[in-house]
Amino acid sequence: MASPLLEVRNLSIRFATEDATVEAVKGISFSIEKGKALAVVGESGSGKSVTALALTRLLPEPPAVYGEGSEIMLEGRNVLGLGTGELQKVRGSKIAYVFQEPSTSLNPVYTIRNQIAEAIRLHRPEVSDLNAEVAKWLKLVGIVDPEKRMWDYPHQLSGGMQQRAMIAMALSCRPDLLVADEPTTALDVTIQAQIIRLLSDLKAELEMSVLLITHNFGIIQGIADHVAVMFRGNIVEYGATNDVLRSPQHPYTRALIECIPKLGARSRRLTTIDHAALG
């Protein structure tokens, strides 16, 4: 079998503060194969986004401290052992991010064209026709009339189009792994479905790996090949998506799945989960 694109081994992350040390991630392990998607599911504070940011060491060090024995293996190299120059090559060109709030990620004083062109110029200096390249990626993510819309400023785009522009910017660097951290939270349900469908289509078309961070089990089917459920810094369940959805083993996983809205039935709210009972 081929080696996975990304393999996280025994990853522990703690934050040292003046008052206490907070252990945010507690010895987790998972892998992502080339062309496959992993969904990391859990409520706020479970350690999902901390894990995602750690993949390219975007967490400030200190206060973030990685535990002894932690490894983030990207194509056989431990990211935690890379120098600043090597990390810059990984960020964007190997692993790119799409965050949940595009209106705060996009710079309001620059056009969409200039922001995507800057990413291309940094990671792919061989590209000569930046306008054509920007338009190509905007078209790929479903923005109509990209040659015109790329000259718009972020405030001139709807929330869904802003998120598509953010995805285009990430893809323009041709990463091996796209990390989508709660990419649909700020969008209405119709646009959520469109963005998830877009990510699924792009994963197949570009043969790209995806790490989807979400609190919502309802959006992962159809895009994620595997799912890892995080609770209080631990992975409490890990397996093929269909298997986990069909037969969840951990009570926390079952509680999250029960939160998925169902027609003609009442769903539990996440706020009703008895955390003390879960351990």
Secondary structure, DSSP 8 states (H G I E B T S, - for coil): ----SEEEEEEEEEEE-SS-EEEEEEEEEEEE-TT-EEEEE--TTSSHHHHHHHTTT-S-TTTEEE-TT-EEEETTEEGGG--HHHHHHHBTTTEEEE-S-HHHHS-TTS-HHHHHHHHHHHH-TT---HHHHHHHHHHHTT-SSHHHHTTS-GGGS-HHHHHHHHHHHHHTT--SEEEEESTTTTS-HHHHHHHHHHHHHHHHHHT-EEEEEES-GGGTTTT-SEEEEEETTEEEEEEEHHHHHHS--SHHHHHHHHTS-BTTB----GGG--HHHH-
